[in-house]
């Protein structure tokens, strides 16, 4: 059960990093420093340093406000295209310590892919759709919701990772099913037009 919890925790934290790079790292750092809920092994225990926590607080604050300002939020998403996957890789590798047989390179790659995928959906599909349908008015509400989801998923990933697994697995299956359905619908519509 511990291995399964570790996997769900790692996946949840890296997915959360796809929404907000610094929240899951800050959650891991704070919980690692002030509780026994997560024990970080070297070199990841560096996250519990007071200086690193202070930097994560500053970066979280900057991203929080930058993501609420029109136009700046799109520039922020551009910059975060590089930052969020790296944060996801760090979150995955730092929290995957219970999976002793996993290669660190595989852990980093998994976190990078998970956070990068979540960020790609957010920045490439969700935000442009919200901007287009609400003329940008809905971006602040969506950004606040993304931050809230990132906090909740990060906390649940550490405290009760099985909940993340029970939500993340069906949600991922639903997204894959929707994408498959959409991909199969497009060629069918194209054939009718011919």
Contact map, one row per residue, 1 for C-alpha under 8 A:
11111000000000000000000000000000000000000000000000000000000000000000000000000000000000000000000000000000000000000000000000000000000000000000000000000000000000000000000000000000000000000000000000
11111100000000000000000000000000000000000000000000000000000000000000000000000000000000000000000001000000000000000000000000000000000000000000000000000000000000000000000000000000000000000000000000
11111110000000000000000000000000000000000000000000000000000000000000000000000000000000000000000001100000000000000000000000000000000000000000000000000000000000000000000000000000000000000000000000
11111111000000000000000000000000000000000000000000000000000000000000000000000000000000000000000000000000000000000000000000000000000000000000000000000000000000000100000000000000000000000000000000
11111111100000000000000000000000000000000000000000000000000000000000000000000000000000000000000000000000000000000000000000000000000000000000000000000000000000001100000000000000000000000000000000
01111111110000000000000000000000000000000000000000000000000000000000000000000000000000000000001111100000000000000000000000000000000000000000000000000000000000001000000000000000000000000000000000
00111111111000000000000000000000000000000000000000000000000000000000000000000000000000000000000100100000000000000000000000000000000000000000000000000000000000000000000000000000000000000000000000
00011111111100000000000000000000000000000000000000000000000000000000000000000000000000000000000000000000000000000000000000000000000000000000000000000000000010001101100000000000000000000000000000
00001111111110000000000000000000000000000000000000000000000000000000000000000000000000000001001100000000000000000000000000000000000000000000000000000000000011001001000000000000000000000000000000
00000111111111000000000000000000000000000000000000000000000000000000000000000000000000000011111100000000000000100000000000000000000000000000000000000000000010000000000000000000000000000000000000
00000011111111100000000000000000000000000000000000000000000000000000000000000000000000000001000000000000000000100100000000000000000000000000000000000000000000000000000000000000000000000000000000
00000001111111110000000000000000000000000000000000000000000000000000000000000000000000000000000000000000000000000000000000000000000000000000000000000000110010001001100100000000000000000000000000
00000000111111111000000100000000000000000000000000000000000000000000000000000000000000010011000000000000000000000000000000000000000000000000000000000000110010000000000000000000000000000000000000
00000000011111111100000100000000000000000000000000000000000000000000000000000000000000111011000000000000000000110110000000000000000000000000000000000000000000000000000000000000000000000000000000
00000000001111111110000000000000000000000000000000000000000000000000000000000000000000010000000000000000000000100110010000000000000000000000000000000000000000000000000000000000000000000000000000
00000000000111111111101100000000000000000000000000000000000000000000000000000000000000010000000000000000000000000010000000000000000000000000000000001110110000000000000000000000000000000000000000
00000000000011111111111110000000000000000000000000000000000000000000000000000000000110110010000000000000000000000010000000000000000000000000000000000100000000000000000000000000000000000000000000
00000000000001111111100000000000000000000000000000000000000000000000000000000000000110010000000000000000000000000111111000000000000000000000000000000000000000000000000000000000000000000000000000
00000000000000111111100000000000000000000000000000000000000000000000000000000000000100000000000000000000000000000010011001000000000000000000000001100100000000000000000000000000000000000000000000
00000000000000011111111100000000000000000000000000000000000000100000000000000000000100000000000000000000000000000000000000000000000000000000000001100100000000000000000000000000000000000000000000
00000000000000011111111110000000000000000000000000000000000100000000000000000001001110110000000000000000000000000000000000000000000000000000000000000000000000000000000000000000000000000000000000
00000000000000001001111111000000000000000000000000000001001100000000000000000000000000100000000000000000000000000000000000000000000000000000000000000000000000000000000000000000000000000000000000
00000000000000011001111111100000000000000000000000000001000100000000000000000000000000000000000000000000000000000000000000000000000000000000000000100110010000000000000000000000000000000000000000
00000000000011011001111111110000000000000000000000000000000000000000000000000000000000000010000000000000000000000000000000000000000000000000000000000110010000000000000000000000000000000000000000
00000000000000001000111111111000000000000000001000000001000000000000000000000000000000100110000000000000000000000000000000000000000000000000000000000000000000000000000000000000000000000000000000
00000000000000000000011111111100000000000000000000001001100000000000000000000000000000000000000000000000000000000000000000000000000000000000000000000000000000000000000000000000000000000000000000
00000000000000000000001111111110000000000000000000000000000000000000000000000000000000000000000000000000000000000000000000000000000000000000000000000010011000000000000000000000000000000000000000
00000000000000000000000111111111000001000000001000000000000000000000000000000000000000000010000000000000000000000000000000000000000000000000000000000000010001000000000000000000000000000000000000
00000000000000000000000011111111100000000000001110001000000000000000000000000000000000000000000000000000000000000000000000000000000000000000000000000000000000000000000000000000000000000000000000
00000000000000000000000001111111111000000000000100001000000000000000000000000000000000000000000000000000000000000000000000000000000000000000000000000000000000000000000000000000000000000000000000
00000000000000000000000000111111111111000000000000000000000000000000000000000000000000000000000000000000000000000000000000000000000000000000000000000000000000000000000000000000000000000000000000
00000000000000000000000000011111111111110000100100000000000000000000000000000000000000000000000000000000000000000000000000000000000000000000000000000000000000000000000000000000000000000000000000
00000000000000000000000000001111111000000000000110000000000000000000000000000000000000000000000000000000000000000000000000000000000000000000000000000000000000000000000000000000000000000000000000
00000000000000000000000000000111111100000000000000000000000000000000000000000000000000000000000000000000000000000000000000000000000000000000000000000000000000000000000000000000000000000000000000
00000000000000000000000000000111111111000000000000000000000000000000000000000000000000000000000000000000000000000000000000000000000000000000000000000000000000000000000000000000000000000000000000
00000000000000000000000000000011011111100000000000000000000000000000000000000000000000000000000000000000000000000000000000000000000000000000000000000000000000000000000000000000000000000000000000
00000000000000000000000000000011001111100000000000000000000000000000000000000000000000000000000000000000000000000000000000000000000000000000000000000000000001100000000000000000000000000000000000
00000000000000000000000000010011001111110000000000000000000000000000000000000000000000000000001000000000000000000000000000000000000000000000000000000000000001000000000000000000000000000000000000
00000000000000000000000000000001000111111000100000000000000000000000000000000000000000000000000000000000000000000000000000000000000000000000000000000000000000000000000000000000000000000000000000
00000000000000000000000000000001000001111101100000000000000000000000000000000000000000000000011010000000000000000000000000000000000000000000000000000000000000000000000000000000000000000000000000
00000000000000000000000000000000000000111111100000000000000000000000000000000000000000000000010010000000000000000000000000000000000000000000000000000000000000000000000000000000000000000000000000
00000000000000000000000000000000000000011111110000000000000000000000000000000000000000000000000000000000000000000000000000000000000000000000000000000000000000000000000000000000000000000000000000
00000000000000000000000000000000000000001111110000000000000000000000000000000000000000000000000000000000000000000000000000000000000000000000000000000000000000000000000000000000000000000000000000
00000000000000000000000000000000000000011111111000000000000000000000000000000000000000000000010000000000000000000000000000000000000000000000000000000000000000000000000000000000000000000000000000
00000000000000000000000000000001000000111111111110000000000000000000000000000000000000000000000000000000000000000000000000000000000000000000000000000000000000000000000000000000000000000000000000
00000000000000000000000000000000000000000111111110010000000000000000000000000000000000000000000000000000000000000000000000000000000000000000000000000000000000000000000000000000000000000000000000
00000000000000000000000010011000000000000001111110011000000000000000000000000000000000000000000000000000000000000000000000000000000000000000000000000000000000000000000000000000000000000000000000
00000000000000000000000000001101100000000000111111011000000000000000000000000000000000000000000000000000000000000000000000000000000000000000000000000000000000000000000000000000000000000000000000
00000000000000000000000000001000100000000000111111111000000000000000000000000000000000000000000000000000000000000000000000000000000000000000000000000000000000000000000000000000000000000000000000
00000000000000000000000000000000000000000000000111111100000000000000000000000000000000000000000000000000000000000000000000000000000000000000000000000000000000000000000000000000000000000000000000
00000000000000000000000000000000000000000000000011111110000000000000000000000000000000000000000000000000000000000000000000000000000000000000000000000000000000000000000000000000000000000000000000
00000000000000000000000000000000000000000000011111111111000000000000000000000000000000000000000000000000000000000000000000000000000000000000000000000000000000000000000000000000000000000000000000
00000000000000000000000001001100000000000000001111111111100000000000000000000000000000000000000000000000000000000000000000000000000000000000000000000000000000000000000000000000000000000000000000
00000000000000000000000000000000000000000000000001111111110000000000000000000000000000000000000000000000000000000000000000000000000000000000000000000000000000000000000000000000000000000000000000
00000000000000000000000000000000000000000000000000111111111000000000000000000000000000000000000000000000000000000000000000000000000000000000000000000000000000000000000000000000000000000000000000
00000000000000000000011011000000000000000000000000011111111100000000000000000000000000000000000000000000000000000000000000000000000000000000000000000000000000000000000000000000000000000000000000
00000000000000000000000001000000000000000000000000001111111110000000000000000000000000000000000000000000000000000000000000000000000000000000000000000000000000000000000000000000000000000000000000
00000000000000000000000000000000000000000000000000000111111111000000000000000000000000000000000000000000000000000000000000000000000000000000000000000000000000000000000000000000000000000000000000
00000000000000000000010000000000000000000000000000000011111111100000000000000000000000000000000000000000000000000000000000000000000000000000000000000000000000000000000000000000000000000000000000
00000000000000000000111000000000000000000000000000000001111111110000000000000000000000000000000000000000000000000000000000000000000000000000000000000000000000000000000000000000000000000000000000
00000000000000000000000000000000000000000000000000000000111111111000000000000000000000000000000000000000000000000000000000000000000000000000000000000000000000000000000000000000000000000000000000
00000000000000000000000000000000000000000000000000000000011111111100000000000000000000000000000000000000000000000000000000000000000000000000000000000000000000000000000000000000000000000000000000
00000000000000000001000000000000000000000000000000000000001111111110000000010000000000000000000000000000000000000000000000000000000000000000000000000000000000000000000000000000000000000000000000
00000000000000000000000000000000000000000000000000000000000111111111000000000000000000000000000000000000000000000000000000000000000000000000000000100000000000000000000000000000000000000000000000
00000000000000000000000000000000000000000000000000000000000011111111100000000000000000000000000000000000000000000000000000000000000000000000000000000000000000000000000000000000000000000000000000
00000000000000000000000000000000000000000000000000000000000001111111100110010000000000000000000000000000000000000000000000000000000000000000000000000000000000000000000000000000000000000000000000
00000000000000000000000000000000000000000000000000000000000000111111110111011000000000000000000000000000000000000000000000000000000000000001001000000000000000000000000000000000000000000000000000
00000000000000000000000000000000000000000000000000000000000000011111110110000000000000000000000000000000000000000000000000000000000000000011001000000000000000000000000000000000000000000000000000
00000000000000000000000000000000000000000000000000000000000000001111111110000000000000000000000000000000000000000000000000000000000000000001000000000000000000000000000000000000000000000000000000
00000000000000000000000000000000000000000000000000000000000000000011111111000000000000000000000000000000000000000000000000000000000000010010000000000000000000000000000000000000000000000000000000
00000000000000000000000000000000000000000000000000000000000000000000111111100000000000000000000000000000000000000000000000000000000000000000000000000000000000000000000000000000000000000000000000
00000000000000000000000000000000000000000000000000000000000000000111111111110000000000000000000000000000000000000000000000000000000000000000000000000000000000000000000000000000000000000000000000
00000000000000000000000000000000000000000000000000000000000000000111111111111000000000000000000000000000000000000000000000000000000000000000000000000000000000000000000000000000000000000000000000
00000000000000000000000000000000000000000000000000000000000000000010011111111100000000000000000000000000000000000000000000000000000000000000000000000000000000000000000000000000000000000000000000
00000000000000000000000000000000000000000000000000000000000000000000001111111110000000000000000000000000000000000000000000000000000000000000000000000000000000000000000000000000000000000000000000
00000000000000000000000000000000000000000000000000000000000000100110000111111111000000000000000000000000000000000000000000000000000000000000000000000000000000000000000000000000000000000000000000
00000000000000000000000000000000000000000000000000000000000000000010000011111111100000000000000000000000000000000000000000100000000000000000000000000000000000000000000000000000000000000000000000
00000000000000000000000000000000000000000000000000000000000000000000000001111111110000000000000000000000000000000000000000000000000000000000000000000000000000000000000000000000000000000000000000
00000000000000000000000000000000000000000000000000000000000000000000000000111111111000000000000000000000000000000000000000000000000000000000000000000000000000000000000000000000000000000000000000
00000000000000000000100000000000000000000000000000000000000000000000000000011111111100000000000000000000000000000000000000000000000000000000000000000000000000000000000000000000000000000000000000
00000000000000000000000000000000000000000000000000000000000000000000000000001111111110000000000000000000000000000001001100000000000000000000000000000000000000000000000000000000000000000000000000
00000000000000000000000000000000000000000000000000000000000000000000000000000111111111000000000000000000000000000000000000000000000000000000000000000000000000000000000000000000000000000000000000
00000000000000000000100000000000000000000000000000000000000000000000000000000011111111100000000000000000000000000000000000000000000000000000000000000000000000000000000000000000000000000000000000
00000000000000001111100000000000000000000000000000000000000000000000000000000001111111110000000000000000000000000011001000000000000000000000000000000000000000000000000000000000000000000000000000
00000000000000001100100000000000000000000000000000000000000000000000000000000000111111111000000000000000000000111111001000000000000000000000000000000000000000000000000000000000000000000000000000
00000000000000000000000000000000000000000000000000000000000000000000000000000000011111111100000000000000000000110010000000000000000000000000000000000000000000000000000000000000000000000000000000
00000000000001001000110010000000000000000000000000000000000000000000000000000000001111111110000000000000000000010010000000000000000000000000000000000000000000000000000000000000000000000000000000
00000000000011111100100000000000000000000000000000000000000000000000000000000000000111111111000000000000000000110111000000000000000000000000000000000000000000000000000000000000000000000000000000
00000000000001000000000000000000000000000000000000000000000000000000000000000000000011111111100000000000001111111010000000000000000000000000000000000000000000000000000000000000000000000000000000
00000000000000000000000010000000000000000000000000000000000000000000000000000000000001111111110000000000000100100000000000000000000000000000000000000000000000000000000000000000000000000000000000
00000000010011001000000110010000000000000000000000000000000000000000000000000000000000111111111000000000000000100000000000000000000000000000000000000000000000000000000000000000000000000000000000
00000000111011000000000000000000000000000000000000000000000000000000000000000000000000011111111100000000001101100000000000000000000000000000000000000000000000000000000000000000000000000000000000
00000000010000000000000000000000000000000000000000000000000000000000000000000000000000001111111110000001001100100000000000000000000000000000000000000000000000000000000000000000000000000000000000
00000000010000000000000000000000000000011001000000000000000000000000000000000000000000000111111110000000000000000000000000000000000000000000000000000000000000000000000000000000000000000000000000
00000100110000000000000000000000000001010000000000000000000000000000000000000000000000000011111111000000000000000000000000000000000000000000000000000000000000000000000000000000000000000000000000
00000110110000000000000000000000000000000000000000000000000000000000000000000000000000000001111111110000001000000000000000000000000000000000000000000000000000000000000000000000000000000000000000
00000100000000000000000000000000000000011000000000000000000000000000000000000000000000000000111111110000000000000000000000000000000000000000000000000000000000000000000000000000000000000000000000
01100100000000000000000000000000000000000000000000000000000000000000000000000000000000000000001111110000000000000000000000000000000000000000000000000000000000000000000000000000000000000000000000
00100110000000000000000000000000000000000000000000000000000000000000000000000000000000000000000111111100000000000000000000000000000000000000000000000000000000000000000000000000000000000000000000
00000000000000000000000000000000000000000000000000000000000000000000000000000000000000000000000111111100000000000000000000000000000000000000000000000000000000000000000000000000000000000000000000
00000000000000000000000000000000000000000000000000000000000000000000000000000000000000000000000000111110000000000000000000000000000000000000000000000000000000000000000000000000000000000000000000
00000000000000000000000000000000000000000000000000000000000000000000000000000000000000000000000000111111011000000000000000000000000000000000000000000000000000000000000000000000000000000000000000
00000000000000000000000000000000000000000000000000000000000000000000000000000000000000000000000000001111111000000000000000000000000000000000000000000000000000000000000000000000000000000000000000
00000000000000000000000000000000000000000000000000000000000000000000000000000000000000000000100000000111111100000000000000000000000000000000000000000000000000000000000000000000000000000000000000
00000000000000000000000000000000000000000000000000000000000000000000000000000000000000000000000000000011111110000000000000000000000000000000000000000000000000000000000000000000000000000000000000
00000000000000000000000000000000000000000000000000000000000000000000000000000000000000000000000000000111111111000000000000000000000000000000000000000000000000000000000000000000000000000000000000
00000000000000000000000000000000000000000000000000000000000000000000000000000000000000001001100100000111111111100000000000000000000000000000000000000000000000000000000000000000000000000000000000
00000000000000000000000000000000000000000000000000000000000000000000000000000000000000001101100000000001111111110000000000000000000000000000000000000000000000000000000000000000000000000000000000
00000000000000000000000000000000000000000000000000000000000000000000000000000000000000001000000000000000111111111000000000000000000000000000000000000000000000000000000000000000000000000000000000
00000000000000000000000000000000000000000000000000000000000000000000000000000000000000001001000000000000011111111100000000000000000000000000000000000000000000000000000000000000000000000000000000
00000000011001100000000000000000000000000000000000000000000000000000000000000000000011011111100000000000001111111110000000000000000000000000000000000000000000000000000000000000000000000000000000
00000000000001000000000000000000000000000000000000000000000000000000000000000000000011111000000000000000000111111111000000000000000000000000000000000000000000000000000000000000000000000000000000
00000000000000000000000000000000000000000000000000000000000000000000000000000000000010001000000000000000000011111111100000000000000000000000000000000000000000000000000000000000000000000000000000
00000000001001100100000000000000000000000000000000000000000000000000000000000000000010010000000000000000000001111111110000000000000000000000000000000000000000000000000000000000000000000000000000
00000000000001111110000000000000000000000000000000000000000000000000000000000000000111111000000000000000000000111111111000000000000000000000000000000000000000000000000000000000000000000000000000
00000000000000000100000000000000000000000000000000000000000000000000000000000000100110010000000000000000000000011111111100000000000000000000000000000000000000000000000000000000000000000000000000
00000000000000000100000000000000000000000000000000000000000000000000000000000000000000000000000000000000000000001111111110000000000000000000000000000000000000000000000000000000000000000000000000
00000000000000100110000000000000000000000000000000000000000000000000000000000000000000000000000000000000000000000111111111000000000000000000000000000000000000000000000000000000000000000000000000
00000000000000000110000000000000000000000000000000000000000000000000000000000000100110000000000000000000000000000011111111110000000000000000000000000000000000000000000000000000000000000000000000
00000000000000000000000000000000000000000000000000000000000000000000000000000000100000000000000000000000000000000001111111111000000000000000000000000000000000000000000000000000000000000000000000
00000000000000000000000000000000000000000000000000000000000000000000000000000000000000000000000000000000000000000000111111111100000000000000000000000000000000000000000000000000000000000000000000
00000000000000000010000000000000000000000000000000000000000000000000000000000000000000000000000000000000000000000000011111111110000000000000000000000000000000000000000000000000000000000000000000
00000000000000000000000000000000000000000000000000000000000000000000000000001000000000000000000000000000000000000000001111111111000000000000000000000000000000000000000000000000000000000000000000
00000000000000000000000000000000000000000000000000000000000000000000000000000000000000000000000000000000000000000000001111111111000000000000000000000000000000000000000000000000000000000000000000
00000000000000000000000000000000000000000000000000000000000000000000000000000000000000000000000000000000000000000000000111111111100000000000000000000000000000000000000000000000000000000000000000
00000000000000000000000000000000000000000000000000000000000000000000000000000000000000000000000000000000000000000000000011111111110000000000000000000000000000000000000000000000000000000000000000
00000000000000000000000000000000000000000000000000000000000000000000000000000000000000000000000000000000000000000000000001111111111000000010000000000000000000000000000000000000000000000000000000
00000000000000000000000000000000000000000000000000000000000000000000000000000000000000000000000000000000000000000000000000111111111100000000000000000000000000000000000000000000000000000000000000
00000000000000000000000000000000000000000000000000000000000000000000000000000000000000000000000000000000000000000000000000001111111110000000000000000000000000000000000000000000000000000000000000
00000000000000000000000000000000000000000000000000000000000000000000000000000000000000000000000000000000000000000000000000000111111111110110000000000000000000000000000000000000000000000000000000
00000000000000000000000000000000000000000000000000000000000000000000000000000000000000000000000000000000000000000000000000000011111111111110000000000000000000000000000000000000000000000000000000
00000000000000000000000000000000000000000000000000000000000000000000000000000000000000000000000000000000000000000000000000000001111111110000000000000000000000000000000000000000000000000000000000
00000000000000000000000000000000000000000000000000000000000000000000000000000000000000000000000000000000000000000000000000000000111111110000000000000000000000000000000000000000000000000000000000
00000000000000000000000000000000000000000000000000000000000000000000000000000000000000000000000000000000000000000000000000000000011111111100000000000000000000000000000000000000000000000000000000
00000000000000000000000000000000000000000000000000000000000000000000000000000000000000000000000000000000000000000000000000000000011111111100000000000000000000000000000000000000000000000000000000
00000000000000000000000000000000000000000000000000000000000000000000010000000000000000000000000000000000000000000000000000000000011111111110000000000000000000000000000000000000000000000000000000
00000000000000000000000000000000000000000000000000000000000000000000000000000000000000000000000000000000000000000000000000000000001001111111000000000000000000000000000000000000000000000000000000
00000000000000000000000000000000000000000000000000000000000000000000000000000000000000000000000000000000000000000000000000000000011001111111110000000000000000000000000000000000000000000000000000
00000000000000000000000000000000000000000000000000000000000000000001010000000000000000000000000000000000000000000000000000000010011000011111111000000000000000000000000000000000000000000000000000
00000000000000000000000000000000000000000000000000000000000000000011100000000000000000000000000000000000000000000000000000000000000000001111111100000000000000000000000000000000000000000000000000
00000000000000000000000000000000000000000000000000000000000000000000000000000000000000000000000000000000000000000000000000000000000000000111111110000000000000000000000000000000000000000000000000
00000000000000000000000000000000000000000000000000000000000000000000000000000000000000000000000000000000000000000000000000000000000000000111111111000000000000000000000000000000000000000000000000
00000000000000000000000000000000000000000000000000000000000000000011000000000000000000000000000000000000000000000000000000000000000000000011111111100000000000000000000000000000000000000000000000
00000000000000000000000000000000000000000000000000000000000000000000000000000000000000000000000000000000000000000000000000000000000000000001111111110000000000000000000000000000000000000000000000
00000000000000000000000000000000000000000000000000000000000000000000000000000000000000000000000000000000000000000000000000000000000000000000111111111000000000000000000000000000000000000000000000
00000000000000000011000000000000000000000000000000000000000000000000000000000000000000000000000000000000000000000000000000000000000000000000011111111100000000000000000000000000000000000000000000
00000000000000000011001000000000000000000000000000000000000000010000000000000000000000000000000000000000000000000000000000000000000000000000001111111110000000000000000000000000000000000000000000
00000000000000000000000000000000000000000000000000000000000000000000000000000000000000000000000000000000000000000000000000000000000000000000000111111111000000000000000000000000000000000000000000
00000000000000010000000000000000000000000000000000000000000000000000000000000000000000000000000000000000000000000000000000000000000000000000000011111111100000000000000000000000000000000000000000
00000000000000011011001100000000000000000000000000000000000000000000000000000000000000000000000000000000000000000000000000000000000000000000000001111111110000000000000000000000000000000000000000
00000000000000010000001100100000000000000000000000000000000000000000000000000000000000000000000000000000000000000000000000000000000000000000000000111111111000000000000000000000000000000000000000
00000000000000000000000000000000000000000000000000000000000000000000000000000000000000000000000000000000000000000000000000000000000000000000000000011111111100000000000000000000000000000000000000
00000000000110010000000000000000000000000000000000000000000000000000000000000000000000000000000000000000000000000000000000000000000000000000000000001111111110000001000000000000000000000000000000
00000000000110010000001100110000000000000000000000000000000000000000000000000000000000000000000000000000000000000000000000000000000000000000000000000111111111000000000000000000000000000000000000
00000000000000000000000000100000000000000000000000000000000000000000000000000000000000000000000000000000000000000000000000000000000000000000000000000011111111110000000000000000000000000000000000
00000000000000000000000000000000000000000000000000000000000000000000000000000000000000000000000000000000000000000000000000000000000000000000000000000001111111111011000000000000000000000000000000
00000001110110000000000000000000000000000000000000000000000000000000000000000000000000000000000000000000000000000000000000000000000000000000000000000000111111111111000000000000000000000000000000
00000000100000000000000000010000000011000000000000000000000000000000000000000000000000000000000000000000000000000000000000000000000000000000000000000000011111111000000000000000000000000000000000
00000000000000000000000000000000000010000000000000000000000000000000000000000000000000000000000000000000000000000000000000000000000000000000000000000000001111111000000000000000000000000000000000
00000000000000000000000000000000000000000000000000000000000000000000000000000000000000000000000000000000000000000000000000000000000000000000000000000000001111111111000000000000000000000000000000
00001101100100000000000000000000000000000000000000000000000000000000000000000000000000000000000000000000000000000000000000000000000000000000000000000000000111111111100000000000000000000000000000
00011001000000000000000000000000000000000000000000000000000000000000000000000000000000000000000000000000000000000000000000000000000000000000000000000000000010011111110000000000000000000000000000
00000000000000000000000000000000000000000000000000000000000000000000000000000000000000000000000000000000000000000000000000000000000000000000000000000000000110011111111000000000000000000000000000
00000001100100000000000000000000000000000000000000000000000000000000000000000000000000000000000000000000000000000000000000000000000000000000000000000000100110011111111100000000000000000000000000
00000001000100000000000000000000000000000000000000000000000000000000000000000000000000000000000000000000000000000000000000000000000000000000000000000000000000001111111110000000000000000000000000
00000000000000000000000000000000000000000000000000000000000000000000000000000000000000000000000000000000000000000000000000000000000000000000000000000000000000000111111111000000000000000000000000
00000000000000000000000000000000000000000000000000000000000000000000000000000000000000000000000000000000000000000000000000000000000000000000000000000000000000000011111111100000000000000000000000
00000000000100000000000000000000000000000000000000000000000000000000000000000000000000000000000000000000000000000000000000000000000000000000000000000000000000000001111111110000000000000000000000
00000000000000000000000000000000000000000000000000000000000000000000000000000000000000000000000000000000000000000000000000000000000000000000000000000000000000000000111111111000000000000000000000
00000000000000000000000000000000000000000000000000000000000000000000000000000000000000000000000000000000000000000000000000000000000000000000000000000000000000000000011111111100000000000000000000
00000000000000000000000000000000000000000000000000000000000000000000000000000000000000000000000000000000000000000000000000000000000000000000000000000000000000000000001111111110000000000000000000
00000000000000000000000000000000000000000000000000000000000000000000000000000000000000000000000000000000000000000000000000000000000000000000000000000000000000000000000111111111000000000000000000
00000000000000000000000000000000000000000000000000000000000000000000000000000000000000000000000000000000000000000000000000000000000000000000000000000000000000000000000011111111100000000000000000
00000000000000000000000000000000000000000000000000000000000000000000000000000000000000000000000000000000000000000000000000000000000000000000000000000000000000000000000001111111110000000000000000
00000000000000000000000000000000000000000000000000000000000000000000000000000000000000000000000000000000000000000000000000000000000000000000000000000000000000000000000000111111111000000000000000
00000000000000000000000000000000000000000000000000000000000000000000000000000000000000000000000000000000000000000000000000000000000000000000000000000000000000000000000000011111111100000000000000
00000000000000000000000000000000000000000000000000000000000000000000000000000000000000000000000000000000000000000000000000000000000000000000000000000000000000000000000000001111111110000000000000
00000000000000000000000000000000000000000000000000000000000000000000000000000000000000000000000000000000000000000000000000000000000000000000000000000000000000000000000000000111111111000000000000
00000000000000000000000000000000000000000000000000000000000000000000000000000000000000000000000000000000000000000000000000000000000000000000000000000000000000000000000000000011111111100000000000
00000000000000000000000000000000000000000000000000000000000000000000000000000000000000000000000000000000000000000000000000000000000000000000000000000000000000000000000000000001111111110000000000
00000000000000000000000000000000000000000000000000000000000000000000000000000000000000000000000000000000000000000000000000000000000000000000000000000000000000000000000000000000111111111000000000
00000000000000000000000000000000000000000000000000000000000000000000000000000000000000000000000000000000000000000000000000000000000000000000000000000000000000000000000000000000011111111100000000
00000000000000000000000000000000000000000000000000000000000000000000000000000000000000000000000000000000000000000000000000000000000000000000000000000000000000000000000000000000001111111110000000
00000000000000000000000000000000000000000000000000000000000000000000000000000000000000000000000000000000000000000000000000000000000000000000000000000000000000000000000000000000000111111111000000
00000000000000000000000000000000000000000000000000000000000000000000000000000000000000000000000000000000000000000000000000000000000000000000000000000000000000000000000000000000000011111111100000
00000000000000000000000000000000000000000000000000000000000000000000000000000000000000000000000000000000000000000000000000000000000000000000000000000000000000000000000000000000000001111111110000
00000000000000000000000000000000000000000000000000000000000000000000000000000000000000000000000000000000000000000000000000000000000000000000000000000000000000000000000000000000000000111111111000
00000000000000000000000000000000000000000000000000000000000000000000000000000000000000000000000000000000000000000000000000000000000000000000000000000000000000000000000000000000000000011111111100
00000000000000000000000000000000000000000000000000000000000000000000000000000000000000000000000000000000000000000000000000000000000000000000000000000000000000000000000000000000000000001111111110
00000000000000000000000000000000000000000000000000000000000000000000000000000000000000000000000000000000000000000000000000000000000000000000000000000000000000000000000000000000000000000111111111
00000000000000000000000000000000000000000000000000000000000000000000000000000000000000000000000000000000000000000000000000000000000000000000000000000000000000000000000000000000000000000011111111
00000000000000000000000000000000000000000000000000000000000000000000000000000000000000000000000000000000000000000000000000000000000000000000000000000000000000000000000000000000000000000001111111
00000000000000000000000000000000000000000000000000000000000000000000000000000000000000000000000000000000000000000000000000000000000000000000000000000000000000000000000000000000000000000000111111
00000000000000000000000000000000000000000000000000000000000000000000000000000000000000000000000000000000000000000000000000000000000000000000000000000000000000000000000000000000000000000000011111
